[in-house]
Amino acid sequence: MKTSKENKSLKFEEAIEQLETTVEQMENDQLPLDQLILRYEEGMKLVQFCQEKLSEAEQKIEILTQTQKSEAKLKSDAEELELQ
């Protein structure tokens, strides 16, 4: 698991891969309890990171969608004024 400083350069896809690896290790039933707890903590940090990245992407999409709708409305209004 990367440190929080390294997480800034971590990509969503890399985090998902790390999370999948962590889950596989936990499901292996070969880890002692203390290692399971560490993996769980790592997994929770990765889940939080992924949720934040998804939220950021959702916000960007919402902004782009609203911008596009506003531009379309302005274009429609301008065309309407030209017809008058």
Beta strands, then each sheet from edge to edge (+ up, - down):
end
